[in-house]
Amino acid sequence: MRICNKNLRLQDVTIMYFTALAALMVILVASYQAPAPPRLPMPFRVPLDPHGDLQLAWNISYADQEVYMELRVADLQHGVVLGMSDRGELTNADLVVLWDSGANSYFGDAWSDNEGHVSLDSQQDYELLEAKHKSDGFHLLFKRPFSTCDPRDYLIEEGTVHIIYGFLDKPLASLDQLNLSRIHTGVQRVLMLRPDTPSPALPPDVQTLDVVAPNVVIPNQETTYWCFIQALPENMPKNHIVMYESVITPGNEAIVHHMEVFECSPDVRDVPEYSGSCDDKMKPGKLNFCRHVLAAWAMGAEAFYYPPDAGMPMGGPGSSRFLRLEVHYHNPLLISGRRDSSGIRLHHSPSLRRYDAGIMELGLVYTPIMAIPPKQHTFYLSGYCTSKCTQTALPPGGIHVFASQLHTHLAGRGVRTVLVRGGKELEVIQEDQHFSTHYQTIRVLKKMANILPGDVLITKCTYNTEDRSTPTVGGFGIMEEMCVNYIHYYPRTKLELCKSHVEPEYLQKYFSFINRFHGNDRCVCGEVGVTEQYSQLQWDAFAGEVLDSLYNTAPFSMHCNQSSARLFPGEWDMQPVPLVTSILEKPSYPC
């Protein structure tokens, strides 16, 4: 395909506009005949389609507030579409399109309406830098600002970006002929904005341990979670994990979706060997005691480095010898017979760093006491880590948070953890308003956050239950919900869980009130479980609004738990909702 211009044609244009466009075509042709621009490093990359025929690489300029993108198409036919939308929808998407009319080829900034129909954007914000055929396919290099102030454009910000793509298999006389619902498309998720800090050097005595799947035959089904138990060497002394990275079997880059390594509970002495589906009802029950996250990777993630002063403990007294690898295979093409030995490579050192790193759970307790009404476009739940808990459990100098892993289930749409000090929001620890449960990776903070004794941490999750006719309660099931932020920090403390839930006594008052409001004099409050009480309610807008008010005002129970799962000494029930008198303004982006 030969690139000739940025096609800026619009409907009902004048002859003068065509004349200007022709002049622009000449300028663009001349620019492509000029020497290629200096080669930019592209440190981030991800395969977009299951075959791996379409790959996106990118770099970030925080100084210029721009993203440089390079799209490689292995076998270009008549064009390609790349775009961004709120949750990967083909409708109301911000697009860049490369297409041909049968005679000439064009590149332009476009958008799709609520039916997937594509139109050229009147404001062209994608700047084409280079287009050429290379030995491995067709390469397209372009850039775009984070913010364009065009209402039809996507704001590139911290958190998950849903990338949509499509292939054009026939020429288009005009871009107006394109409807995304009629071409082959797909979606991929990435963290586009990454910290630009250099990676710390590894110690000279660093060793590696590969926790990998044992030559697994990937099932020919769309989704598989594969579990594998691996034992550490006998009597392994305490080491610090200082870095980890993915190890992907060549050819499987587009199928291995994400992976996690969990340490089993030290209270479980022996965990049996296992390699099989994580969902197999016949799997050993002891696998359920392997929940302490050591490493997490998702497609597109880079190697994860610990700060120079800290490392994650592995081995030694008080730890488990057993690790559980969990690999998510995404195989929408139902490929059969593909073998895989992917996993995570742990880089560890016997030379211990100054601090042990730790992981702390923030958010909501896993309980059906917290629920989301059905048919909700937007519903919020908040979990609290109170000043009383941090005052009790943190050292005088506090802790330093350097990364976090957000978590909800299918109804989750956003997660935000904010640090509150003296009643004022001080900084956002982590936020993702385009969150997807299908893309969960450990995210390095752009700047470490210092949490001091007496600080408050509020984790607020956003949910959508428009497609559900019954309430969604908290719990472990995928159709139940969670609201969690696993923060990675140092120095490690005994505080492992700092979460909350509304007081059950006040929830029972809510059930009684709503039932009486709807004319149901006989309340089953206390006679059946909370899940059943939620399901028996008559759900309408009023019931949802009152529940939202209850969650935001009623006293709550605080779980300020030690690593032994015991509460820290103190009274933790009937805690008041933290008072926040000043909130942070949303970041503004220059146009």
PyMOL commands that set and color helices and strands:
alter all, ss='L'
color gray80, all
select helices_A, chain A and resi 15-33+175-177+180-182+285-289+387-393+504-517+530-536+541-553
alter helices_A, ss='H'
color red, helices_A
select strands_A, chain A and resi 5-6+44-47+54-61+66-73+79-85+94-100+105-112+118-120+127-134+137-145+160-167+184-191+207-212+216-217+223-231+239-247+256-263+275-277+292-298+304-305+310-314+322-330+339-340+343-349+355-356+358-364+371-372+379-385+399-407+412-421+424-432+443-451+456-463+472-473+484-490+495-502+556-562
alter strands_A, ss='S'
color yellow, strands_A
deselect
rebuild
show_as cartoon
